Amino acid sequence: MSNLFVANWKMNMMRDEARAYASELGSEIGDGIPGAELVLAPPFTTLDHARDSRERWAIGGQNVSEHAAGAFTGEISSMMLADAGCRYAIV
């Protein structure tokens, strides 16, 4: 089993900033981190912009609702996170 390193961005970075950060991160880590899996957990609005086309890191949600669907304002379901490409969620 590899080590898991999760970078929780909290409520920081707009979409353009997330794209620039992901680009810079990609140039810094090259082919990845040996023996470790890196997960970026950006705000929900920047998930698409924090991705790596080479899949050197995974994307995670900062939170996940206990509900699958329904009238829960501001909540994000596990199905929504999976649909957005997330493999992880911080609970």
Backbone hydrogen bonds, N-H to C=O, Kabsch-Sander energy under -0.5 kcal/mol:
donor,donor_aa,acceptor,acceptor_aa,energy
3,N,35,G,-2.4
5,F,3,N,-0.5
5,F,37,E,-3.1
6,V,4,L,-0.5
7,A,5,F,-0.5
7,A,39,V,-3.2
8,N,6,V,-0.8
9,W,7,A,-0.7
9,W,41,A,-2.1
12,N,9,W,-0.5
12,N,10,K,-0.7
18,A,14,M,-2.6
19,R,15,R,-2.4
20,A,16,D,-2.3
21,Y,17,E,-2.7
22,A,18,A,-2.6
23,S,19,R,-2.1
24,E,20,A,-2.4
25,L,21,Y,-3.0
26,G,22,A,-2.3
27,S,23,S,-1.7
28,E,24,E,-1.7
29,I,25,L,-2.5
30,G,26,G,-1.0
32,G,29,I,-2.3
36,A,33,I,-2.0
37,E,3,N,-3.5
38,L,36,A,-0.5
38,L,56,R,-0.5
39,V,5,F,-2.8
40,L,58,A,-2.6
41,A,7,A,-3.0
46,T,43,P,-2.2
47,L,44,F,-1.2
49,H,46,T,-0.6
50,A,46,T,-1.2
50,A,47,L,-0.9
51,R,48,D,-0.5
55,E,52,D,-1.8
58,A,38,L,-2.6
59,I,85,G,-0.5
60,G,40,L,-2.7
61,G,88,Y,-2.4
65,S,76,I,-3.3
72,F,70,G,-1.8
75,E,72,F,-2.2
81,L,77,S,-2.2
82,A,78,S,-2.5
83,D,79,M,-2.4
84,A,80,M,-1.6
85,G,82,A,-1.6
86,C,81,L,-2.7
87,R,59,I,-2.4
88,Y,59,I,-1.1
90,I,61,G,-2.6
91,V,89,A,-0.6
